[in-house]
């Protein structure tokens, strides 16, 4: 039975609040073989899958939050509940003070859901005609529409593809037009589900740059899922990680890095000769090719070791970086991480 308790006024300082949020699905089972198929036709077997388990979220207005997890973790299911497309099995959920699945008109005008594998554009129409349709849906005045569409066209650099049939656009052009139509009504919350999927590196950077610029101007709350960790690192300071519907981490990216990998990577390119610094405790070589060396160093030893390397006078280049975010997130899904 789904219970929807009344939220108190204090909660409204948050854009999104969920309490003990659950969503179950019944999945039909099918064994191999003709006899099993016949038996299953008359007495279908099924099992219950918990896509989201007791999920607790509190997201401030104006925050950009990365929502991460492996395939099947429950990310898209959660976004669909937050946007009102799915009704939770149990628990409570509030977005901007609304119950999403009630689909209030004011609520729908306050959010937007962009899914990299779905589309808001009409396939057989040019984007400019879809924009006009959405203008009517959201009741924008002439002045509002012209101001917003002109700004989005300039920010997304889509002036050259507005009159082209959507089906004939490249993936990058289509994704930028998807963002334009999704932001035409200036939503307070933007749910982004894999917005850069399938795009090349240059187009990914353009989309990220646009989102940062748009957030700077209008300060929407953004909840982002992506398998491209560069998206998350560039856009979000806070990340929420779920696995099999359970929240396994909620905090700042820097805290996650410090918790799971208390080391940094130093990459050194020598002018000539051999690497002369002796690696002591707290340092370990992870790669060596020609004049290029990479090694892991305890964070508290990075300044000291970098200074010693520069003092040799043989350093052509030196960079200091965190371990790849993919590695850190992956550690959260290993058996050892569950006890951390």
N, C-alpha and C positions, 0 to 999 in steps of 0.2 A: 504494500500500500504506500502510495507516495504522499508524504507529508510536506506541507509548505508553511513553516512557521512564519509569523510576521516579524520582519526585521526591525530593529530599533533604529532611531535616527542617527546614532553614531556611525553605523555601518556605511551611511551614504557618503562619507568622505572617500570611500573606496569606489573605484570604477567596477570592480568585479569581486564578489564574495561568494564562496561556496562552503557548505558545511556537510561533511559526511556524504559527499555526492557519489552516487552509484549508478551504473548503467549496465544492465545484463542483456544478453542476447541468447536466444535459443538457436542452437545449430543442429541441423538434422544430420544424423549419422548414417553412413551407408557402407556396409561390408561388401567385400568382393564376392562375385559369383552370382549365378542366376537364381539359385534358391534363396540366397540372402536378399536379393532384390525383390523377389515376390513377397517374402515375409515382411520386408520393410514397407512394401506398398500397403499392406493391410494393417500392419502394426508399426508405424514409423517410430524409430528410436531417435532420441535427441539428447543433447546435453546443454547445460547452461554455462555460458562463457561470461565471466566478469570482465568487461572491457575497461571499466573505471571503478576503483575501489576506494570508498571513504576519502575522496579527494577534498582537501582543505586548501582554499586559495584566498588570498587577500592581495589585490593588486591596486595600487594607487592610481589616481587619475594622472594622465600624462606620462606614465612610465612606458618604457619599451622593455618587454620581457621575452626572453627566448624560452620556448616551450619544447623540450627535447625528449628524445627517447627512440629506441629501435622501432623497426616496423612492427605494427601490431601492439604497440605500447598503450594506445588509447588516446593519442593526441587529437586525431581528427574527430573521434567520437566526442571528446570534450569540447572542441570548438563548435561542433554542431549543437551540443546542448547549450552552450553559452550564447549562440546566435538564435536559438529557438527552433532549430530544425528537428531536434530530437527531444523527447520528454524523458527526464531522468527516471530511473526505477525507484529511487528513494533519495532522501537527503534534501537539502535546500540550496537554492541558487538565486542570486540577484545580480543583475547587470544594470548599472546606472539607476538603481532603485526599482527596476522592473523585474517581473518574472518572465524570462525570455519566451517560454513556450506559450504564453498568453497571446503573443504576437501583436501587442498594442501598436497602433500606428505610430505613436510618438517614439516608441522603442525602436521600431524598424527604421525610422528616419535618423536614428542616433548611432547606428552601427553599419558596418560593411564587412562582408566576408569575401576574401579573394582566395581562390583555390587554384593553384598552378595547373591542375589537371582538369578543371572545369572552367566554364566560361560564362560571362555575363553578356558578352557581345552576341548579336544575332549573326549567325554564320553567313547568311546570304545578303546581309546589308552592309554598307560601309559604316565604319565607326561613328561618323557624324550623325547618321540617322538613329543609331542606338542611343547616342547622347541626347538627341531630341526626345526620344521616347522616355528616357529617365528623367528628363527635365519635367515632363508632364506628370510622371509618377510622383515626383517629390514636390511638385507645385512651386517650382522656382519662377520668380519674376524674370522679365526680360533682362533687367539690370543684373540680377544675381547670376543668371545663366551666362551672360556675356562675360562678366568679370571672372567667374570661376573657370569657364572653359578656356578663355584666353590664357589665364595663368597656368592651367594644367598643360595646355598644348606647348607653351613655352618651356615649362619645367621638364616635361617628358620628351620634348623634341619630336613631336608626332605630326607636325604640320603637313609633312609630305605623304602621309598615308591615310588621311581622314576620309578621302573620297574613294578609296580602294575597297573592294569587296573584302570582308573579313577573312574569308577562306583563302584569299590570295596573299595575305600578309605573311611575312616571316614570323617565326615564333617570338623573336624579340620585339617586333613592332606590335604584335598582338598582345603581348604581356603588358607593354606600356599603355596601350589603349584600354586594356582591362583595368589597370590602375586608375586611369583617368575617369572611366565611367563609374568606378566604385567610390571615387572620392568627390564626385560632382556635387553631392549633397553635404559635403564637409562633415562626415560622421565624427562623433566623439570617440568611438572605439573602432579600431581596424583590426580584424582578425585575418592574419596572413598564413595560409597553409601552403608551404613550398612555393613561394612566389617566384623563385629563380630556377625552378626545376627545368632541366633541358637547355638552359641558356648557356652561351659561351662565356668565357671569363670576362671579356670586355663588357658584355651586356649585363652580367651579374653586378659588376662594379657600378654601372650606370643606374641600375635599379636601387642599389644600396645608397648611392649618393643622393638619388631623388628622395628616398624615404627619410634620410637624415635631414635634408633640406625642408621637406614637407613638415616633418615633426618640429623643426625649429620655428617654422612660421605659424603653425596651427595647434601644436601641442596635443595631438590626439593620444589616447592610450593605444598601444600596439602590442598585440600578443602574436608572436611569430614562431611558426614551426619551420624547420629547414634541416635537410641532410647536409647542406653546405655549411660547415662550421665557420667559414669566413663571413657568412651573413650574420651569424650570431655574434661573433667577435667584433664586427664592425658596428653593429646596431645596438646590442643589448648589454647592459651592465649586470642585470640580474637574470639568472636562469633557473627554470624549474624543470627538473628531469623526472620522468615517470617511466616505469617498467612494469609490464603486465598490469597496467591500471593503477599501480601504487606509486606514490610520490617517494622518490629516493634522494632527492636533493632539492633545496630551495634556498638560494642565496646569491651573493655576488660572484661573478666570474673569477675575480682575483682570489677570493676565499676558497673557491673550488680548486684553483691551481695550487695554492699553498697547502691545502689539505691533502690532496692526492699526489702531488708531485713537488716536494719541497726542494726542487733543483731547477736550474736554468741551463740552457745550452749556450756555450760559447763557441763561435765559429771563427777560426783564425786562418788568414791567408798570408803566407810568408813571402818576403821578397826573394829570398834564396836560402840555401843551406837547409839544415835540419832543425826540428823543433827542439829548443835547448832547455825550456822550462821543465823541471821534473814534476810530474804529476804526483801529488801526495794524497793522503787520505782525504776523502771528500770530492775527489776528481776521478773521472774515468773516461778514457778515450772511446768514442762510439763510431768514429769514421775517420779514415785517413786515405787521401788520394793525392799524390803529388805533393804540392805545397799547401794543400788544404787540410785542415784538422778541425774536427768537431768533438767536443767532449762535454760531459755533464758535470756540473759544479754545484755544490751546496749553495743555496741562495746567500747565506751570510758570508761566503768566501768570494763572491763574484767581484766586488770592488778591489779587494787585495790582489787577486789573481790577474785581473785585467791590467792593473797598474804595473805588475811585474812583467807582464807580456810586453806592454808598450815600452818599458824601460830597456828591453833588449835592443831596441832600435831596428828590429828586423820584421816589423809587422806592416804588411801592405794594407790589410783590412781586418777589422775585428767587429763582430756583431754579437749581441746578447739577446736571446729570445726565450720565451716560454716553450715548453713542450707542446706539440700539436694538440689543439682542443679535442680533436677526434680521439686521441689516446686517453685523455682525461675522462671524457664522457664514457668511453668504452670500459674504463676501470669500474664505473659504477654498476655495471651489469655482470661483473664477475662474482662468483660465490664469496670470495674473500671480502669484497666491498660491502656485503650485507651486514657485516659485523662492525663496520666502521662507525 
